[in-house]
């Protein structure tokens, strides 16, 4: 795994081959490959928050209703909190990777 770690808006992400990425984006009109979150035990692509909530609930995550702009989940046995935008269309790969890190071997992010 090589690349450059970029810190932006309070989030750190790894950009592999940053020069190539910017060239590819300019050639493709700034489009990037889409990612999907997959529940690995069932090999099911998460297509809505309802599906995701059922999967997280079965893993012991509880829904918090404190913030009307976010969907939040907490697991009692940990200090982890998953915060997601209310609109599923704003569900990005950074949110997917947050879920993967907090639920190892249960979810993975794949290219479409």
trRosetta pair geometry for C-beta under 8 A, 3 or more apart (Angstrom, degrees):
i j d omega theta_ij theta_ji phi_ij phi_ji
1 14 7.0 -7 172 175 112 159
1 16 7.5 -95 -161 -93 67 115
2 16 6.6 90 83 -134 57 86
3 14 5.0 97 79 175 133 89
3 15 5.3 -170 171 89 122 43
3 16 3.8 -90 -77 -98 133 46
3 17 6.4 -62 -107 -11 92 41
3 18 6.7 116 -163 -36 85 84
4 14 7.5 148 76 -156 34 56
4 15 5.1 -21 64 63 86 97
4 18 4.9 -15 25 -34 128 133
5 12 5.8 1 -177 -172 105 103
5 13 7.3 164 -152 84 61 28
5 14 5.7 -35 -97 -97 66 63
5 15 7.7 161 -100 17 15 76
6 12 7.2 158 80 -151 42 54
6 13 5.7 -21 60 63 91 78
6 14 7.8 149 16 -108 79 14
6 15 5.2 39 -12 -12 121 119
6 18 7.9 124 -53 -102 121 128
7 10 7.9 7 -177 -114 87 9
7 11 7.3 168 -150 82 54 36
7 12 5.1 -22 -97 -96 76 77
8 11 6.2 -28 71 61 64 83
8 13 7.6 -41 32 22 99 103
11 94 5.9 2 -168 -151 151 144
13 94 6.7 -80 -80 -99 127 103
15 18 4.7 59 122 -88 122 91
15 21 6.1 -97 -176 15 103 162
16 21 7.3 120 77 -51 57 121
17 20 3.9 -10 148 34 119 119
17 21 5.9 137 98 -28 79 86
18 21 5.5 -52 -143 33 33 116
18 22 6.6 28 162 -16 65 103
19 22 6.3 -58 -153 35 29 104
19 23 6.6 26 152 -14 64 109
20 23 5.7 -59 -151 40 34 111
20 24 6.1 35 153 -21 69 107
21 24 5.8 -54 -145 36 29 111
21 25 6.4 30 156 -20 64 106
22 25 5.7 -50 -146 34 33 112
22 26 6.6 31 156 -18 64 104
23 26 5.9 -57 -151 35 31 107
23 27 6.5 28 153 -16 65 108
24 27 5.8 -59 -150 38 32 110
24 28 6.0 7 161 0 68 115
25 28 6.1 -69 -138 51 27 95
25 29 8.0 -90 174 78 57 19
25 30 5.0 34 178 -113 97 44
25 31 7.3 174 -138 44 67 36
25 32 6.9 -16 -101 -71 97 83
26 30 7.4 30 -87 -61 36 65
28 31 4.7 -97 137 49 111 91
28 32 7.9 129 93 -70 140 35
33 111 5.2 -12 151 -144 133 106
33 112 6.8 -174 177 38 83 83
34 111 7.4 110 79 -160 51 58
34 112 4.3 4 81 8 100 132
35 93 4.3 68 44 -95 150 108
35 96 6.1 -148 123 40 125 162
35 109 5.1 5 -179 -178 123 105
35 110 6.8 149 -156 76 71 33
35 111 6.3 -52 -103 -99 64 43
35 112 6.9 -141 -94 -24 13 85
36 45 5.0 -22 165 -145 135 110
36 46 7.2 166 177 45 82 72
36 96 7.9 157 153 -119 18 151
36 109 7.2 159 77 -153 36 59
36 110 5.6 -24 60 64 87 85
36 111 7.9 50 17 154 82 7
36 112 5.6 95 -21 -77 108 86
37 45 7.2 115 76 -160 51 61
37 46 4.3 -20 85 34 104 123
37 52 7.4 35 96 -99 142 114
37 96 4.3 -152 -76 -132 105 107
37 99 6.4 28 -141 68 139 142
37 100 7.6 -145 -134 -54 96 96
37 107 5.9 -8 -174 -170 95 119
37 108 7.8 159 -154 83 54 31
37 109 6.0 -33 -98 -99 59 70
38 43 6.6 -13 -178 -154 114 43
38 44 6.9 155 -157 78 66 36
38 45 5.6 -39 -100 -97 75 57
38 46 7.1 -149 -88 -6 22 82
38 107 6.6 148 77 -157 48 64
38 108 5.3 -22 61 64 100 78
38 109 7.4 160 14 -100 84 19
38 110 5.4 26 -12 2 129 118
39 42 5.1 13 104 45 112 98
39 43 7.4 -62 83 -4 67 8
39 44 4.7 -3 48 58 109 90
39 45 8.0 -151 14 -73 77 10
39 46 6.4 103 -30 -57 93 92
39 55 5.2 -126 -101 -126 136 147
39 106 6.8 -27 -149 162 70 74
39 107 5.9 -38 -102 -99 48 76
40 43 6.7 22 -153 -78 35 52
40 105 6.9 -102 63 173 146 46
40 106 6.2 -173 36 -178 101 21
40 107 6.4 -169 -10 -101 92 17
40 108 5.5 65 -63 0 114 104
41 106 6.7 -21 -15 -140 104 66
44 51 7.3 -136 139 -179 126 129
46 51 5.3 179 -143 100 68 118
46 52 4.9 57 -158 -73 129 91
46 55 7.1 -85 -98 12 112 148
46 107 7.8 -1 -26 -133 131 118
47 51 5.9 63 46 14 70 151
48 51 5.0 102 58 6 78 98
48 52 7.1 -144 99 0 44 89
48 88 6.0 -44 -138 -111 55 162
49 52 5.3 -56 -144 43 39 113
49 53 5.8 45 156 -27 71 104
49 71 6.1 -164 -150 -70 137 172
49 84 7.3 166 -114 109 113 146
49 88 5.4 -133 -29 -81 96 110
49 91 7.8 -173 -69 -66 90 143
50 53 5.9 -51 -144 33 26 112
50 54 6.7 28 154 -19 59 103
51 54 6.0 -56 -155 33 31 111
51 55 6.6 26 151 -15 65 107
52 55 5.7 -59 -151 38 34 110
52 56 6.1 28 156 -15 69 109
52 99 7.8 -74 -156 -123 119 156
53 56 5.8 -56 -142 41 30 108
53 57 6.0 36 157 -25 65 108
53 63 6.7 10 -143 -72 113 122
53 71 7.8 -96 -79 -176 108 135
53 73 7.8 -171 -121 -82 71 128
54 57 5.7 -53 -144 34 27 114
54 58 6.6 27 156 -19 61 105
55 58 6.0 -57 -154 34 29 110
55 59 6.8 18 150 -11 62 110
55 106 7.8 149 168 159 111 115
55 107 7.8 96 142 -74 142 110
56 59 5.7 -65 -154 41 36 108
56 61 3.8 -46 164 53 97 138
56 73 5.4 -37 160 -153 149 161
56 82 7.4 -115 -130 45 146 152
56 99 7.9 -89 -86 -142 113 111
56 103 7.7 -109 -112 -70 76 149
57 60 7.9 107 -176 -23 30 9
57 61 6.1 -85 -79 66 33 79
57 62 7.6 73 -116 -95 72 40
57 63 7.8 -25 -82 -30 98 94
59 75 7.5 -50 120 -104 91 125
59 103 6.1 7 176 -126 167 121
59 106 6.4 48 -96 -156 142 168
60 75 5.4 64 111 -140 98 98
60 76 7.1 -98 166 29 105 88
60 77 6.8 1 144 11 146 113
61 73 4.3 21 172 173 122 120
61 74 6.8 143 -156 69 74 22
61 75 5.1 -54 -97 -74 65 85
61 82 7.1 -8 -147 21 141 126
62 73 6.6 152 72 -156 34 69
62 74 5.6 -30 61 65 88 77
62 75 7.3 144 11 -94 77 35
62 76 6.9 50 0 -39 125 90
63 71 7.3 -52 -142 -168 100 83
63 72 7.1 112 -163 80 56 56
63 73 5.8 -38 -97 -99 49 73
64 67 7.6 39 117 17 107 82
64 72 4.0 -35 57 90 111 110
64 73 6.9 -164 6 -85 85 20
64 74 5.7 60 -40 -7 115 109
64 81 7.8 -10 2 -145 144 104
66 72 6.8 -25 40 42 94 143
67 70 4.3 19 98 37 124 103
67 72 6.3 80 36 -19 108 128
67 83 7.8 16 55 -138 146 110
68 86 7.6 6 150 -79 53 143
69 85 7.7 -43 157 -145 78 61
69 86 5.7 -108 -173 -23 39 122
70 83 5.1 -19 -173 -163 139 92
70 84 6.4 132 -166 64 79 43
70 85 6.8 -65 -115 -111 66 27
70 86 6.2 -106 -92 -52 17 80
71 83 7.5 147 77 -157 50 43
71 84 4.5 -22 62 65 99 102
71 85 7.6 10 16 85 89 20
71 86 6.2 131 -30 -103 84 50
72 81 6.2 -10 -166 -176 104 99
72 82 6.7 158 -153 82 51 56
72 83 5.1 -9 -103 -102 88 70
72 84 7.4 -178 -77 22 41 71
73 81 7.2 156 78 -159 47 52
73 82 4.4 -3 54 53 98 107
73 84 8.0 25 0 -1 99 108
74 80 7.1 163 -141 93 57 61
74 81 5.3 -16 -94 -107 85 76
74 82 7.8 -162 -68 22 40 71
75 78 4.6 29 85 35 109 105
75 80 5.6 17 33 63 106 105
75 102 7.7 169 2 169 133 114
78 102 7.7 155 115 -158 160 99
80 102 4.7 133 -164 -138 151 124
82 98 6.1 139 -130 129 84 113
82 99 6.1 54 -131 -90 137 74
82 102 6.2 -146 -69 56 105 159
84 91 6.3 8 -166 -108 112 92
84 95 5.3 83 -117 -155 86 135
85 90 3.9 -54 93 95 157 122
85 91 6.4 -145 50 -69 99 56
85 95 7.3 -97 6 -71 85 151
86 90 7.9 36 56 46 52 126
87 90 4.6 70 81 8 99 107
87 91 7.8 -143 106 -26 56 77
88 91 5.1 -23 -163 -10 52 124
91 95 5.4 -99 -157 68 67 147
91 96 7.4 87 162 -51 91 86
92 95 5.5 105 58 8 61 98
92 96 7.3 -113 115 -4 38 93
93 96 5.1 -52 -147 36 42 118
93 97 6.2 41 156 -20 72 101
93 109 6.1 84 -148 -158 90 146
94 97 6.0 -51 -146 36 30 108
94 98 6.6 38 150 -24 60 103
95 98 5.5 -50 -153 30 34 117
95 99 6.8 35 150 -17 64 102
96 99 5.8 -57 -158 35 33 110
96 100 6.4 33 147 -20 67 106
96 107 7.6 -145 -172 149 77 127
96 109 4.6 101 133 -94 128 116
97 100 5.3 -49 -144 36 38 116
97 101 6.2 40 157 -22 68 103
97 109 6.0 -37 -73 -24 71 146
98 101 6.0 -53 -147 34 28 109
98 102 6.5 10 158 -4 61 113
99 102 6.1 -70 -147 47 27 101
99 103 5.9 -19 167 23 68 116
99 107 5.4 -23 125 77 104 161
100 103 6.6 -83 -135 59 21 80
100 104 7.4 61 166 -95 61 47
100 107 4.9 -121 -96 94 67 99
100 108 6.0 76 -121 -109 122 35
100 109 5.9 -79 -46 -21 146 94
101 104 7.2 1 -160 -66 27 81
103 106 4.2 -68 154 54 104 124
103 107 5.2 57 88 11 118 105
